[in-house]
């Protein structure tokens, strides 16, 4: 093998690919190749058309200005997560390209309309094992994203192995290393990382890994994701005019925030410790106590986001170093340590965005409409299939051995759509007779 690890803690099995292949340009590490493949993938580009939290034009005019038209998307969130993860991983001795690859890949499987679309697709996909964005990410990386093909062991026909990333990269991108119903201590959890169809490659990438345990790089990716979206969702909410910072000092508003935090983001946390977490943030000299949209206010807010990211990452870095010492950390040689106080501060920020952005009345109406779009899209595509499917998904539908496999191909097509292309395809399919053959999505 031409590729050799350049960071302590990575061994030959970590660099293996499902399908062995030579490097086209000597001198690159295996993880640099992985990063390049994700960065150049169509799946990553599609995230530009998938909403993060604030939809374009979603502001109310109270300070949003031009920002209303340019909030974060899943793509910009992934890039920001990758920057956070790369630096934190490097500080802890991980291979930075490996961590960045995991961060870039972590949201690839998100369908149109974010978590709302994810829940709607999960209902439709019940007969074929459900839908979960993280499991869909693994499916994209190992099967759906066209990059490498190998002969099928039975037919000899070309079979996709997706981006054919290294074992360590696929493992680092796996946030939930278990199938549906396999989460330790919580079999009813809706979070899982692999569909039944993809268990062979999952077993391969998990060779040598402790059961249900996430790799150290996956833990860094997960915390970087939490840090990036908790901080930036609040920033977007302020820019869009959905959040008045003064409300964070009002008793009734604070109690609602703490209820959201304890219910969804820090289960079991006491109101008193959540109040302490919020007050620690409010007490920082850089905290944005007001925002009027001016250039000075924007600069102060940007400084606050940088301060928060640094605060959360340094807390994890220092606590992990206190536990494991100064050497390089990676794979299964350590656990990321995030102090409880830091996790609660992050949870409070998530709750603020949840309360003032996600739970707005107009957003609930929008989510209801989005669920209708997903359900009707699935109904029409299933009724017409294989007509109406793009060539890639039409082939998967035709090759499927049973109804579950054919439904999965339809789900794969819907999950690949952007918000706009989902609406466009839905409008076209619902405007034409159900029996009419239709072309695939734009």
N, C-alpha and C positions, 0 to 999 in steps of 0.2 A: 504494500500500500504506500502511495506517495505522500499521503497526508500524515503528519505527525503532530501530536499535541504540543502546544507551546506554553501551556500553563500547568503547573503542578496540580495533580489531583485528577487528571483526565487520562484514561487508559485506552488501549486499542479498541475494546468493545464499544466505548463511548463514541468513536468515530465511524463505526460501521454504518453502512446504508443498506436498506432492504435489498436494493439491486446494486451490486458493486459497479463502480464506474471510475475511469481514470479522470484526473484533473486536466482540463483543457489548457490551463495556464499554470505551470509550476510556480511555487512560491507562496501560494495562498494557503491558509489553514482551512481545515474542514469547516470550521465555524464561520469563517469569512464567506465561504461558498454558501453556507446555509442562509446567512444574512442577506446576501445578494439575491438569492432565489426568492425569498419572501418579499424583499423590497421591490422586485421587478414583477411580482405576480399580479394578474388581473384581479384576483380576490382582494388584494390590498387596495388597489385603485378604486374598486367599487365602494369601499367604505366612505369615499368622499361624498357619496349620494345617500348616506344613511345617517339619520339624525342622532346626535348624542343625547342632549336634553332639551335645549332651546331650539325650536324650529326656526328656519330663516323667516324673517318678518314677524317673529313672535313677540317683539317688544311692545310696550304700551305707550311709547313716546316719552316716558319720564327719565330721560337720560341715556337711552339706548343709542339714538342717532344712527350713524352708519353701521354700528355694531349689530343692529337688528338684522341686517342682511348677511352678516358673516359670523355667526356663532360657530362654536366647535362642532365638528362632525365626528363620526367614528374614526375617520382617517386621521384628523388632527389629534384626536385623543390618543390614538395608537402611537403616533410619532412622539407625542409628549411623554407618554408612558415609557417609550423606548429610551428617550433621553434620560429620564429619571432612573430607569432600571440599569442602563449601561453604567452610569456613574456610581450608583450604589453597589452594583455587582463588582465593578472594578475595585472599589474601596475595600471590599470583603475578600478579594482574591479570586473571584470567579473570572472565567474568560468573558470579557465584555461583549464580544460578538455573539457569544452563545446566549447571554441574557437579553441582549437587544433583539435577537431573532425571536425569542419567546415572547417578548413584549410586542413586537410588530405583529406576531401571529395570533395573539390571545383573543382578538375579537373578530377574526376572519369569518367565523361561522354565524355572526349575527345576521338575522334576516331583516327585511324592511321593517321599519317602525320599532326597532329596538326590542326591549324586553316585552313590550306589549305584543309585537308580532311573534316573538318567541312563544309566548303563552298561547296565542291563537293557533300557531302551527302545531304546538304540542297536542292540542285537542284534535286537530285534523289527523295527526300522525299516530294516534293511538294504536290502530291495527298493525303498524309496522315498528312499534317500539318507542313511539314518542319522538319529541324534538327537544334538543337542548343545544344552545349556541356553542358550548365548549365541545360537545361531541361532534357537532357539525364542523368545527374548526379542524379537529383531527381528521375527519372525513375529507375535507378540502386538501389538507396537507398530504395525505397519503393516497388519495384516489381521484378527487374531482378536478384539481388544478392541473391542466395539461402541461407536463414538462418532460417526464420520462415514461417510456413504455417498455415492457418486457413481454416475451411470448407467454401466453396463458399456458399453464402446465398441462391442461387437458386438450384444448383446441389448437394451441399454437398461434392463435390470433393475438394481435397486440393488446396488452392489458396495461392500463395506467397504474403507475405507482406514485402519482402526484408529483410533488416537488422532490421526493426521494431524499429527504433530509437525514441527517445523522440520528442515531439512536438518542444521543444526549439532547439534541435540539427538540425532537418530538417529545421526549420526556419532560423537558423544561417548559414546553408549551402546554402540558397537561395539568390543568388546575385541579381536576377532580379525577384521580386515577382509579375509577371503578365504574362498572356499568350501572344502569338504572336499578335502584333498589339495593345497591351494594355499599352505600355509604355507612361507615362504621357508626354504630349507636343511633343511626337515624335512617332506617330503610325507606321511610316514606318521603325522604328528601327529593325534591325535583331537580337537584343538581347532580349531574353525572357527566362522564367524559368520553363514553364510547357506546356506540350502537352495537347490537348483536352482529350485524353484517361486518363490522370492522374489528371484531375480537382477535382474528389472527395477527394483524399488524400490531394491535395493542399488546398482545402477549409477547410479541417480538421486542417491542420498544421497552417493555417493562422487565426484560430478562435481567436478573440480578438485583432488582429493586425490591425493597421490603414492601410487603402487601399494604396497599392503601396509603402508603407514605409518599408525600410529594418530594421531589428532588429539591435541593437547596436553591438551585436556580429558579425552579418553579415558585418557590416561596418568595424569592426576591421579586419575580415578575408580579406575583399576586399583590404584594405590598405596594409595589410601584404603581400598579393599577389603582388601588385604593387611594393612594396619595394623590395621583394625578386627577382622578375624577372628583374626589371630594373637594379639592381646592379649586379646580377649574369650573366645576358646576356652580359653585357659589360665585365665582368671578363672572361667569356668563349671566347668572341671575341678576347680579348688580348692574351689569351693562345693559341688560334688556329692560331694566326698570321694574323687575318683579319683587325685589327685596329692598326694604328700607332698613339700613343697618341699625337705626334707632330702636326698632322693634325687639332687638335682641336684649334690650334692657328691661322690657316690659314683662311683669309677672305672668299674666295670662298667656302671652305669646311664648314665653320661655317654657311654661308647663306643657304647651302643645308640642314644642320642639323636643322636649325630653321624653314625652310619650311616644313620639315617632321614633326617636333614637332607641329607646328601650324595647320597642315592639319589633323593629326591623333591622337595626344596625348594630345594636349592642344588647342582645337579649339578656335579661336579668339584671342589667345595670340599675343601680338605685338612682333616684332623681338627684340626691345630694351629690353624688360623685359626678354625674353628668353636669350639674350646675357648676361644680368646681372646674371641670374641664373647659366649659364655655368661658367662665370668668378668667381662667388662665390666658385664654386667647384674647379676650377683650382687654386684658390688662397690659398687653404688649404695646410698646410705643408705636409700632408700625401698623397696628390693626386699623382697618378703614372704617372709622366711625361715621363717615358721611361719604356720599358719592353724588356729584352733580354732573358728571359727564365731561367736565373740562379736561384739558390736557394735563393739568397738574393732578387732578383727581385720578385720571387714568394711570399716570406714572406712579402715584402712591399705591393704587390698587395692584399694579403689576409688581411693585416692590413687596407688597404684602403676600402675594402668591408665591414669590421667590422665598420669602422668609418662612412661610408655612412648609413648603416643600423641603427646604433645608432643615427645618426643625424636626419634621417627621422622619426624614432619612437619617439624620445624625443620631437621633434617639435609637433607631434600630441598629445602626452601625456600632455605636458605642456599647449598647447592651449585648450585642452578639460578640463583640470583641472581648468584653468582660467575661463572657462565658467560655469562649473558645481560644482566646489568645491571638497573637499577631499573625499567624501563618495564613497561607491561602486556604480558602474554604470552597467547597463545591461538592456536587453530586449528593452523596449520602453521608458525608463526613461531618455535618453540622445541621442545626436547626436555626432558622432566623428567629432572633429574639426581639420582639417589639414590646416595650413596657406597656402595662395596662393603661397608664395615664395617657400615653400617646395614642393608643387605640381608641380610647374614649374621646379624645379631642378630634380625631378623624371621624368617629361616628357622629359626633355633634355636627360637624360640617356637613356630612351626608344628610343628616336630618333637616338641617336648614334648607338645603337645596330641595329635598323631598317636600318639605312643608310649603315652601313659597313658590316653587317652580312646577314640580311634578303634580302636586295635588290641586293646582288651580282648576276652577270649575270648567273653564274652556278646554283644558287639557283632558279632562275626563270625557267630555263630549267628543273630542278628537279621537281619543283612544277607542271609544265605542265604534266610531265610524271606521277606524283602521281595522278593527276585528272583523267587521262586516266585509271589508275589502279582501282580507286574507281568506275568510271562509268561502266567499263566493268565487274567488279565484280558484281555490282548490276544487270546489264543486264543478266548475266549468272545465278545468283542465283534466280532471279525472274522467269526466263524461266524454271528452273529445280525444283523449290520449290514444295513440301517440301523436295525433294531429294537435297542433298548438304548442308542442314542445320544441325547444331549440334542438338542433341536430345532436349535440352531446347528450342531452337528457332523453331524447327520443331513442337513441341507441341503448342507453341504460334501461329504459322501459322495455324495449323489444327483447333485450337479452335477459331480463329478469326471469327467474324460475317460478315465481308465484305472485299472488296478488300483493303480498307485503312488499316484495321487491319492486313491483310496478308503482305502488303508492310512494315508496321511498324516492323513486326517480322524479315523481311529480313534486314532492316536498323539496328535493334538491334544487329543482328549477325555481320554485317560489323563493327559497332561501337566498338564491343568488341575485334576486332582483334588488334594485335600489328602491327608495321610497317612491321616486317619480315613475320609474318603469313599472312598479307594481300597480300604481294608480292607472297608468296608461294602458297596460294589458288588461286590467280589470274593466276599464271603460270599453275597450274594444270587444272583449268577450261577452260582456253583459248587454252590449248593444246589438249583437248578432244572434241568430237562432242557435240554440244549443247544439244542433247536429251539424252545423257548418264547420268545415275544417278551417283552421286559422293558422297563420304563421306564428313563429315564436316571438318572444319578447324582444324589444329593441335592445 
